[in-house]
Amino acid sequence: MKSFLGIFAFAALMASCLNNDEETYRAGFPVLKTKSMYFYANNTNDSLYVLGYGSWTIRNLSGADWLTLTHMKGTALIEYAIGVNFSENYSDKGRSAAFEIYDNNHSDVCPSWQFLQLATRGDGSMGNAAMVKCIKGSDGSQIDLTYDDTRRPLTLVMTKDGNTLQNLAFEYNDYSQRMTVNSRGIVLSSSYGNSYQPNSLAGRGDSLSLSEQTYVSLLSSAYAFNFEERFSTGDYEAYGILQLKPYYHPDSAYVADSIRYQCKRSGVVEQEFMGLNYGQDDNRYQSVDVNQLILGVEHCNPYLLLSLYRIARSSRIITSATFEQTDKNITVAARLNANKSVQQLSVTRRGTTITYDFEY
């Protein structure tokens, strides 16, 4: 996955030797950085590391209503890990808080910077996105979801006609930054950063991974990657996703141009290769990626539905999926709530329509 190349990193590192008629002195801040490059809408804390050649004072310039520091003063030549505490961003707009730090003995050494909090949560949904509690399908399917206080999934149970298709339970250790998932007795684990997104979930022969298709990304302006879920039984579910515009900024809107889907279950291999079309409805105003429902719950990957790999979440809702065999084409219609979250999604293929009703 491509990094964001320091989009929100603040340039506040400086160390200098300054001269005047009275003295030669050393001043500045050889260490001035945050633990994270930027904050997501559902982050509430971070750390600011400061080391100054002289004693120092931090001054808030703006944004004090949502962000505070545990220390605003310090002594020379001691490295501080200062707590950065802030509230969730419950809007769909990014926000900033400006600070400056100055050497108490040399006012000409006074770097400033901004803390920036994104409009989107770690899963790609907006900070004010509604939390989906239940999805009921007219085909007898149902998906029940719960979350913790920071909008991270705790449980997902997916059934159809009374049969359990998926049953996931999540735990998070924020001290070690490690996630575990219990999938019907099989435990997978992964490290995570402040996005709360797993790096590579794995355990007892089962695994989930996301990898870049470098031969596409290097030879064209498009960006392509694979998402794979593999099981110890030899079964698998894989997605090849092509984006015509690379994914750079966490808050930017982007969509998949096409998806190559393949799965193997009990020795049977199924394939779908679809081009995708979109309307103007935004897919980030509810906690789940509704586009994952277009192939039905039997082919709905729960991790992608929860946007645990947010780069696979297109920012707009699909209106149709086209295939070489036109009789396989899919049309999609969404009805929205007043807050822009999906109230109902209708998916039609080969004359059959499945409607999914969303509860929050």
Secondary structure, DSSP 8 states (H G I E B T S, - for coil): ----TTTT-----EEEEEE-SS-EEEEEESEEEESSSSB-TT--EEEEEEE-SS-EEEEEEE-TTTEEES-SEE-TT--EEEEEEE----SSS-EEEEEEEEETTBTT---EEEEEE-SB-TTS-BTT-B---EEEETTSEEEEEEE-TTS-EEEEEEEETTEEEEEEEEEEETTTTEEEEEETTEEEEEEB-TT--BS--EETTEEEEEEE-HHHHHHSS-EEEEEEEE-TTS-EEEEEEEESS----TTS----SEEEEEEEETTEEEEEEEEEEEEEEES-SBSS-GGGGTT-GGG--HHHHTTSSGGG--SEEEEEEE-SSGGG-EEEEEEE-TTS-EEEEEEEETTEEEEEEEE-
